């Protein structure tokens, strides 16, 4: 090895030799280390048009101008701005790692400026998710939802980003289990020798602020025992068991636990990698062939059916819903979202496809069934889940009128 390095550096200038340590850090036994890139998806409800309907164009314009300036300053490499219902979504590619102060400050300042514009326009719930007044170095715990993933780029790295509206932090438990632990959904768990080792799941107890890592298939039943309680436990990260390759990351913040009261639903975001020893993009999308039930919907107090939609249909209407989810597909190349020649990111609107028509029809059928129930459980959430909602004020008012039953 020493002789090998001598031949490499023997022709370097004195200036080059002064940088020997930094140069050596780029080599691993004579090979250049894989490039590390970071994907950050940070979302916030900064104000919406016509109630909890959709993010209007003026807020998009502000976000895109802010992120474009950040590209010119070298803070991020490129970006894509979109919405999930009334949530503004900032998708950013950079090389600064996870939980980077500069990246989070950029998102925070963008949301603050958008919220100011929303207030001027008297948009509904302007700045709803901005639960703190001053930036403290990281948007986690301040209201906005965030999922981030630092990766060593592979020969080709397909990425899928999901963003949901009118639902809670645990709403990704079901699809993440199906994608990375259920062979009836993901054929690669049986067929692909690089996946047969299984995957590890980090589960967050959102009430106790604790975490546990469980491995599947060995601990599948234990995993289900936890994540089936979607109001408390949420999957935050997934790794391939054989080499700890990061596979998925999702936001797990619960706004009610931050604010101490109901201020809107968590509306989570998620990043998933695909292909080459991981579930294929088609397997990542397969759980959404059918609708499933999530917490949230109207006033954050009801069960509702998840509806996969394209970006054009990413707007909530009936009973402030039904809860909706969008999926953005792209490639990461050299620290950037792969882009067209003119510089615009190449984005696939994955749910804008007739293949999800059955799920959308099921969602509406189930929505109608649940609304026929009115305010009776199970259409409405359980008393425990309603703890942080405004119904507590109603119950407190009635509490004094209850009298002991005479035997």
C-alpha positions as CSV (number, residue, x, y, z in Angstrom):
1,X,0.0,0.0,0.0
2,X,2.8,2.4,0.9
3,X,4.5,1.8,-2.4
4,X,1.2,2.3,-4.2
5,X,0.7,5.7,-2.6
6,X,4.3,6.7,-3.2
7,X,3.8,6.2,-7.0
8,X,0.6,8.2,-6.9
9,X,2.0,11.2,-5.0
10,X,5.6,11.3,-6.2
11,X,4.8,13.7,-9.0
12,X,2.7,16.1,-6.8
13,X,3.9,19.6,-6.1
14,X,4.7,20.8,-2.6
15,X,1.4,22.5,-2.4
16,X,-0.4,19.2,-3.3
17,X,1.6,17.4,-0.6
18,X,0.5,19.9,2.0
19,X,-3.0,18.7,1.3
20,X,-2.0,15.0,1.5
21,X,-4.4,14.2,4.4
22,X,-7.4,15.6,2.7
23,X,-6.4,13.8,-0.6
24,X,-6.0,10.5,1.2
25,X,-9.4,10.9,2.8
26,X,-10.9,10.6,-0.8
27,X,-9.3,7.2,-1.3
28,X,-10.1,3.8,0.1
29,X,-7.4,1.3,-1.0
30,X,-6.8,3.3,-4.2
31,X,-10.6,3.8,-5.0
32,X,-12.6,7.0,-4.7
33,X,-15.2,6.9,-2.0
34,X,-18.8,6.9,-3.1
35,X,-20.3,10.4,-3.2
36,X,-22.5,11.3,-0.2
37,X,-25.7,13.2,-1.0
38,X,-28.5,14.4,1.2
39,X,-32.2,14.5,0.4
40,X,-34.3,16.7,2.7
41,X,-38.1,17.0,2.5
42,X,-39.4,19.7,4.9
43,X,-43.1,20.6,4.9
44,X,-45.3,23.2,6.7
45,X,-48.9,24.4,6.6
46,X,-48.2,28.2,6.1
47,X,-51.7,29.1,5.0
48,X,-54.2,27.9,2.4
49,X,-56.9,29.0,0.0
50,X,-60.6,28.5,0.8
51,X,-60.2,26.8,4.1
52,X,-57.9,23.7,4.3
53,X,-58.0,23.3,0.5
54,X,-54.7,24.0,-1.3
55,X,-51.5,26.1,-1.3
56,X,-52.1,29.1,-3.6
57,X,-49.6,30.3,-6.2
58,X,-48.2,33.3,-4.4
59,X,-46.8,31.1,-1.7
60,X,-45.3,28.8,-4.3
61,X,-43.6,31.8,-5.9
62,X,-42.0,32.9,-2.7
63,X,-40.7,29.4,-1.9
64,X,-39.2,28.9,-5.4
65,X,-37.5,32.3,-5.3
66,X,-36.0,31.6,-1.9
67,X,-34.7,28.2,-2.9
68,X,-33.4,29.5,-6.2
69,X,-31.3,32.1,-4.3
70,X,-30.1,29.3,-2.1
71,X,-28.9,27.4,-5.2
72,X,-27.0,30.4,-6.4
73,X,-25.4,30.8,-2.9
74,X,-24.3,27.2,-2.9
75,X,-26.5,26.2,0.1
76,X,-28.4,23.5,-1.9
77,X,-27.7,21.9,-5.2
78,X,-31.3,21.9,-6.6
79,X,-34.9,21.6,-5.4
80,X,-38.5,20.9,-6.2
81,X,-41.5,22.7,-4.6
82,X,-44.9,21.0,-4.5
83,X,-47.9,20.7,-2.2
84,X,-49.8,18.0,-0.4
85,X,-53.2,19.6,0.1
86,X,-52.6,22.7,2.2
87,X,-49.0,21.8,3.1
88,X,-46.1,23.4,1.3
89,X,-43.4,20.8,0.5
90,X,-39.7,21.8,0.0
91,X,-37.7,19.0,-1.5
92,X,-34.0,19.8,-1.5
93,X,-30.8,18.0,-2.7
94,X,-27.5,19.0,-1.1
95,X,-24.3,17.7,0.4
96,X,-24.5,19.1,3.9
97,X,-25.8,16.0,5.7
98,X,-28.9,15.5,7.9
99,X,-30.1,18.1,10.4
100,X,-27.8,20.7,8.9
101,X,-28.4,24.1,10.5
102,X,-28.1,26.0,7.2
103,X,-30.6,23.8,5.4
104,X,-33.1,23.9,8.3
105,X,-32.7,27.7,8.6
106,X,-33.4,28.1,4.9
107,X,-36.6,26.1,5.2
108,X,-37.7,28.0,8.4
109,X,-37.1,31.4,6.8
110,X,-39.0,30.3,3.6
111,X,-42.0,29.2,5.7
112,X,-41.9,32.4,7.7
113,X,-41.9,34.6,4.6
114,X,-44.7,32.5,3.1
115,X,-46.7,32.8,6.3
116,X,-46.3,36.6,6.3
117,X,-47.7,36.7,2.7
118,X,-50.5,34.4,3.8
119,X,-51.4,36.8,6.6
120,X,-51.5,39.7,4.1
121,X,-53.8,37.7,1.8
122,X,-55.9,36.6,4.9
123,X,-55.4,33.0,3.8
124,X,-56.8,30.4,6.2
125,X,-54.6,29.2,9.1
126,X,-51.6,31.4,8.1
127,X,-48.5,30.0,9.8
128,X,-50.4,27.2,11.5
129,X,-47.5,24.8,11.8
130,X,-45.0,27.4,13.0
131,X,-45.2,26.7,16.7
132,X,-42.1,28.6,17.8
133,X,-41.2,32.2,17.2
134,X,-37.4,32.0,16.8
135,X,-35.3,29.5,14.9
136,X,-33.1,27.3,17.2
137,X,-30.9,25.5,14.8
138,X,-33.2,22.7,13.7
139,X,-36.9,22.7,12.6
140,X,-37.6,19.4,14.4
141,X,-39.9,20.2,17.4
142,X,-40.8,23.6,16.0
143,X,-43.8,22.5,13.9
144,X,-42.7,21.7,10.4
145,X,-42.4,18.0,9.4
146,X,-39.0,16.8,8.2
147,X,-37.6,13.6,6.7
148,X,-33.9,13.4,5.6
149,X,-31.6,10.8,4.3
150,X,-27.9,11.0,3.6
151,X,-26.8,8.4,1.1
152,X,-23.7,7.1,-0.6
153,X,-24.8,7.3,-4.2
154,X,-25.1,4.0,-6.1
155,X,-24.7,3.5,-9.8
156,X,-28.4,4.5,-10.1
157,X,-30.4,5.7,-7.1
158,X,-34.2,5.8,-7.6
159,X,-36.0,7.8,-4.8
160,X,-39.6,8.1,-4.0
161,X,-40.9,10.9,-1.7
162,X,-44.3,10.6,-0.2
163,X,-46.3,13.5,1.3
164,X,-49.7,13.1,3.0
165,X,-52.3,15.6,4.1
166,X,-55.0,15.4,6.8
167,X,-53.4,12.5,8.6
168,X,-51.1,11.6,11.5
169,X,-47.5,10.6,12.0
170,X,-48.3,6.9,12.2
171,X,-50.0,6.8,8.8
172,X,-46.9,5.4,7.1
173,X,-46.6,2.4,9.4
174,X,-48.8,0.3,7.2
175,X,-47.1,0.9,3.9
176,X,-43.6,0.7,5.4
177,X,-44.4,-2.7,6.9
178,X,-45.9,-3.9,3.6
179,X,-42.9,-2.6,1.6
180,X,-40.0,-3.9,3.7
181,X,-41.5,-6.8,5.7
182,X,-44.4,-8.4,3.8
183,X,-43.4,-10.9,1.1
184,X,-47.0,-10.9,-0.2
185,X,-46.3,-7.3,-1.2
186,X,-42.6,-7.3,-2.0
187,X,-41.5,-10.3,-4.0
188,X,-37.9,-9.3,-3.6
189,X,-38.0,-10.5,0.0
190,X,-38.3,-14.0,-1.4
191,X,-36.6,-13.7,-4.8
192,X,-33.7,-11.3,-4.4
193,X,-30.7,-12.8,-2.5
194,X,-29.7,-9.2,-1.4
195,X,-33.0,-8.7,0.4
196,X,-33.5,-12.1,1.9
197,X,-31.6,-11.0,5.0
198,X,-34.5,-8.7,5.9
199,X,-34.7,-5.2,7.2
200,X,-34.4,-3.3,10.5
201,X,-37.1,-0.8,11.7
202,X,-36.6,2.0,14.1
203,X,-39.9,2.6,15.9
204,X,-40.5,5.8,17.9
205,X,-42.8,5.9,21.0
206,X,-44.1,9.5,20.3
207,X,-45.6,9.8,23.8
208,X,-42.5,8.7,25.8
209,X,-40.0,10.0,23.3
210,X,-38.2,6.6,23.1
211,X,-36.9,4.5,20.3
212,X,-36.5,0.7,19.6
213,X,-35.0,-1.1,16.6
214,X,-36.6,-4.4,15.6
215,X,-35.4,-6.8,12.8
216,X,-37.7,-8.6,10.4
217,X,-38.5,-11.3,9.7
218,X,-37.3,-12.5,13.1
219,X,-39.2,-9.9,15.1
220,X,-42.1,-9.3,12.8
221,X,-44.8,-10.1,15.3
222,X,-43.3,-7.8,17.9
223,X,-43.0,-5.0,15.3
224,X,-46.7,-5.4,14.5
225,X,-47.6,-5.3,18.2
226,X,-46.2,-1.8,18.3
227,X,-46.9,-0.2,14.9
228,X,-50.5,-1.4,14.8
229,X,-51.1,1.4,17.5
230,X,-50.6,4.1,14.9
231,X,-51.6,6.9,17.3
232,X,-48.5,6.3,19.5
233,X,-45.9,4.4,17.6
234,X,-44.4,5.5,14.3
235,X,-41.7,4.0,12.1
236,X,-39.0,6.6,11.6
237,X,-36.2,4.7,9.7
238,X,-35.6,1.5,7.9
239,X,-32.2,-0.1,7.1
240,X,-31.2,-3.2,5.2
241,X,-30.1,-5.7,7.8
242,X,-27.1,-7.1,6.0
243,X,-25.1,-3.9,5.8
244,X,-27.2,-1.1,7.5
245,X,-27.9,0.6,4.2
246,X,-30.4,3.3,4.8
247,X,-33.7,2.5,2.9
248,X,-36.4,4.8,4.3
249,X,-36.9,7.8,6.6
250,X,-40.2,9.4,7.7
251,X,-41.3,12.3,9.9
252,X,-42.7,11.4,13.2
253,X,-43.5,14.7,14.9
254,X,-46.9,15.0,16.6
255,X,-48.0,18.7,16.6
256,X,-50.4,18.2,19.5
257,X,-47.5,16.9,21.7
258,X,-45.4,19.9,20.8
259,X,-48.1,22.5,21.3
260,X,-50.0,20.8,24.1
261,X,-53.3,21.2,22.1
262,X,-54.7,20.4,18.7
263,X,-53.2,22.8,16.1
264,X,-53.7,20.7,13.0
265,X,-52.7,17.2,11.8
266,X,-49.1,16.1,11.5
267,X,-49.3,15.5,7.7
268,X,-46.1,13.3,7.5
269,X,-43.5,13.0,4.8
270,X,-41.4,10.0,3.8
271,X,-38.4,9.2,1.7
272,X,-37.8,5.7,0.3
273,X,-34.9,4.3,-1.8
274,X,-35.6,1.6,-4.4
275,X,-34.0,-1.1,-6.7
276,X,-30.6,-2.8,-6.6
277,X,-31.1,-4.9,-3.5
278,X,-34.0,-2.9,-2.3
279,X,-37.7,-3.1,-3.1
280,X,-38.4,-2.1,-6.7
281,X,-40.3,1.2,-7.3
282,X,-43.3,-0.9,-8.2
283,X,-43.1,-2.7,-4.9
284,X,-42.8,0.6,-3.0
285,X,-46.0,1.7,-4.7
286,X,-47.9,-1.6,-4.4
287,X,-49.4,-0.9,-0.9
288,X,-51.3,2.0,-2.4
289,X,-53.2,-0.2,-4.8
290,X,-55.9,-0.2,-2.2
291,X,-57.1,2.4,0.3
292,X,-56.4,2.0,4.0
293,X,-57.6,3.9,7.1
294,X,-55.7,6.6,8.9
295,X,-56.3,9.0,11.7
296,X,-57.0,12.7,10.9
297,X,-59.5,14.0,8.4
298,X,-61.9,16.7,9.7
299,X,-60.5,18.6,12.7
300,X,-58.0,15.8,13.2
301,X,-60.7,13.9,15.0
302,X,-61.8,11.1,12.6
303,X,-60.7,8.0,10.8
304,X,-60.5,8.4,7.1
305,X,-59.5,6.5,4.0
306,X,-56.1,7.3,2.4
307,X,-56.5,8.4,-1.2
308,X,-53.4,8.3,-3.5
309,X,-53.6,11.2,-6.0
310,X,-51.5,13.0,-8.6
311,X,-50.3,16.5,-7.9
312,X,-53.2,18.1,-9.8
313,X,-55.7,16.4,-7.4
314,X,-53.6,17.2,-4.3
315,X,-56.4,19.3,-2.7
316,X,-58.8,18.5,0.0
317,X,-62.6,19.1,-0.2
318,X,-65.2,16.7,1.3
319,X,-65.1,16.9,5.1
320,X,-61.6,18.5,4.6
321,X,-60.4,15.4,2.7
322,X,-60.5,12.6,2.2
323,X,-56.9,12.2,3.5
324,X,-54.6,12.4,0.5
325,X,-51.1,11.2,-0.4
326,X,-48.8,12.1,-3.3
327,X,-45.7,10.3,-4.5
328,X,-42.8,12.0,-6.3
329,X,-40.2,9.8,-8.1
330,X,-36.8,11.0,-9.2
331,X,-33.1,10.0,-9.5
332,X,-30.2,11.4,-7.5
333,X,-27.0,12.0,-9.5
334,X,-23.9,13.8,-8.2
335,X,-25.7,15.4,-5.3
336,X,-28.6,16.7,-7.3
337,X,-32.0,15.7,-8.4
338,X,-31.4,14.6,-12.0
339,X,-32.4,17.5,-14.3
340,X,-33.2,18.2,-17.9
341,X,-30.8,20.2,-20.1
342,X,-32.5,23.5,-19.1
343,X,-31.9,22.7,-15.4
344,X,-35.4,21.8,-14.3
345,X,-35.6,18.6,-12.1
346,X,-37.0,15.5,-13.8
347,X,-39.9,14.5,-11.7
348,X,-42.3,11.6,-12.0
349,X,-45.8,12.1,-10.6
350,X,-46.3,8.5,-9.6
351,X,-49.9,8.5,-8.4
352,X,-51.1,10.3,-11.5
353,X,-51.9,7.0,-13.1
354,X,-55.1,4.9,-13.7
355,X,-53.5,2.0,-11.9
356,X,-54.6,3.7,-8.6
357,X,-58.2,4.3,-9.7
358,X,-59.4,1.3,-7.6
359,X,-57.8,2.8,-4.5
360,X,-59.4,6.2,-5.2
361,X,-62.8,4.5,-5.7
362,X,-62.4,2.5,-2.5
363,X,-61.5,5.7,-0.6
364,X,-64.7,7.4,-1.7
365,X,-66.8,4.4,-0.9
366,X,-65.2,4.1,2.5
367,X,-65.5,7.8,3.1
368,X,-69.2,7.7,2.4
369,X,-69.6,4.7,4.8
370,X,-67.8,6.5,7.6
371,X,-69.7,9.8,7.2
372,X,-72.9,7.8,7.5
373,X,-71.7,7.1,11.0
374,X,-71.7,10.8,11.9
375,X,-70.0,11.4,15.2
376,X,-70.3,7.9,16.5
377,X,-67.2,5.7,17.0
378,X,-65.5,4.2,15.1
379,X,-65.9,7.1,12.6
380,X,-64.7,9.5,15.3
381,X,-61.4,8.7,17.1
382,X,-61.4,7.2,20.5
383,X,-61.5,9.3,23.7
384,X,-57.7,8.9,24.2
385,X,-56.9,10.2,20.7
386,X,-59.4,13.1,21.2
387,X,-57.4,14.3,24.3
388,X,-55.8,17.2,22.5
389,X,-58.8,18.3,20.4
390,X,-61.4,21.0,21.1
391,X,-63.9,18.4,22.3
392,X,-62.2,18.6,25.7
393,X,-63.6,22.1,26.2
394,X,-67.1,20.7,25.6
395,X,-66.6,17.8,28.1
396,X,-65.2,20.2,30.7
397,X,-68.3,22.3,30.5
398,X,-70.5,19.3,31.0
399,X,-68.4,17.7,33.7
400,X,-69.9,19.7,36.6
401,X,-73.4,18.6,35.7
402,X,-72.7,14.9,36.2
403,X,-74.1,13.6,39.5
404,X,-73.4,10.4,41.4
405,X,-75.9,7.6,40.7
406,X,-78.0,6.7,43.8
407,X,-78.0,3.1,44.6
